[in-house]
Amino acid sequence: MFNLFNLMIMAILLIIDFLISLLVPALPFGIVTAIYLLLLLIPFLSATLRRMHDAGKRGWQLIILPIPVIGIIWLIDLILSDGEPYRNIYGPELKEF
């Protein structure tokens, strides 16, 4: 749900950037979107780390994210995969019904 809401907010901010013409030449988005991304960096890393723990993976694997193609594919696989169906070293499964 976190990523879904962020995607919706990013779409709205990108539209605002294009309507107001606050585009930055070196970036594919504008100033408003850049500020939002900076504010969202820590919550994104926190939610991703929690998702990794649900899947039974260690947090150090976030180092893979900056790798251009492999990092994105890995992140999509991580987000779409189910968590472990039993208690792991990070705690019980938090799947909502």
Secondary structure per residue as TSV (DSSP state, phi and psi in degrees):
chain	resnum	aa	ss	phi	psi
A	1	M	-	360.0	-35.8
A	2	F	H	-58.3	-48.2
A	3	N	H	-68.6	-34.2
A	4	L	H	-64.0	-46.8
A	5	F	H	-65.0	-38.5
A	6	N	H	-64.6	-37.7
A	7	L	H	-64.0	-41.6
A	8	M	H	-65.8	-44.1
A	9	I	H	-64.9	-40.3
A	10	M	H	-62.3	-40.1
A	11	A	H	-62.6	-42.7
A	12	I	H	-64.4	-43.8
A	13	L	H	-66.7	-36.6
A	14	L	H	-64.4	-39.4
A	15	I	H	-64.0	-42.2
A	16	I	H	-62.6	-43.1
A	17	D	H	-59.4	-42.8
A	18	F	H	-71.3	-36.1
A	19	L	H	-69.6	-39.1
A	20	I	H	-86.6	-12.0
A	21	S	T	63.4	47.3
A	22	L	-	-100.7	40.2
A	23	L	B	-78.1	146.2
A	24	V	-	-104.7	125.4
A	25	P	T	-59.4	-32.3
A	26	A	T	-84.4	-10.9
A	27	L	S	-119.6	153.4
A	28	P	S	-81.0	8.2
A	29	F	S	-140.6	177.4
A	30	G	B	-97.5	-172.4
A	31	I	H	-67.5	-42.9
A	32	V	H	-61.8	-44.4
A	33	T	H	-66.6	-38.1
A	34	A	H	-63.8	-41.6
A	35	I	H	-63.9	-42.8
A	36	Y	H	-61.6	-42.6
A	37	L	H	-64.0	-38.5
A	38	L	H	-66.3	-39.5
A	39	L	H	-69.5	-26.1
A	40	L	H	-92.6	-4.4
A	41	L	H	-58.6	-51.5
A	42	I	H	-67.7	-45.5
A	43	P	H	-61.3	-35.8
A	44	F	H	-63.7	-46.0
A	45	L	H	-64.1	-37.6
A	46	S	H	-65.7	-45.8
A	47	A	H	-66.2	-38.6
A	48	T	H	-66.7	-39.6
A	49	L	H	-63.9	-42.3
A	50	R	H	-63.0	-40.1
A	51	R	H	-64.9	-37.6
A	52	M	H	-64.2	-41.2
A	53	H	H	-65.9	-36.5
A	54	D	H	-61.2	-35.6
A	55	A	T	-84.7	-1.2
A	56	G	T	83.3	18.6
A	57	K	-	-103.1	160.5
A	58	R	-	-87.9	153.1
A	59	G	G	-67.5	-23.5
A	60	W	G	-65.1	-15.5
A	61	Q	G	-72.1	-6.2
A	62	L	G	-65.6	-14.7
A	63	I	G	-62.3	-23.2
A	64	I	G	-70.6	-24.2
A	65	L	T	-54.7	-41.4
A	66	P	T	-69.4	-13.7
A	67	I	S	-68.8	124.1
A	68	P	H	-49.9	-63.0
A	69	V	H	-90.4	-45.6
A	70	I	H	-63.5	-40.2
A	71	G	H	-63.1	-42.0
A	72	I	H	-68.4	-44.7
A	73	I	H	-62.6	-42.1
A	74	W	H	-64.2	-41.6
A	75	L	H	-65.3	-41.8
A	76	I	H	-63.4	-43.1
A	77	D	H	-62.2	-40.5
A	78	L	H	-65.0	-44.2
A	79	I	H	-67.1	-38.4
A	80	L	H	-84.5	-14.5
A	81	S	S	-79.7	152.2
A	82	D	-	-75.3	155.5
A	83	G	-	-76.6	173.8
A	84	E	-	-67.6	136.8
A	85	P	S	-76.9	6.7
A	86	Y	S	-139.3	173.2
A	87	R	-	-67.0	129.7
A	88	N	B	-110.7	-170.5
A	89	I	T	-68.3	-12.6
A	90	Y	T	-97.1	-7.1
A	91	G	B	130.0	-177.7
A	92	P	S	-73.8	165.2
A	93	E	-	-68.6	139.4
A	94	L	-	-110.1	30.2
A	95	K	-	-68.7	128.4
A	96	E	-	-90.4	145.6
A	97	F	-	-96.5	360.0
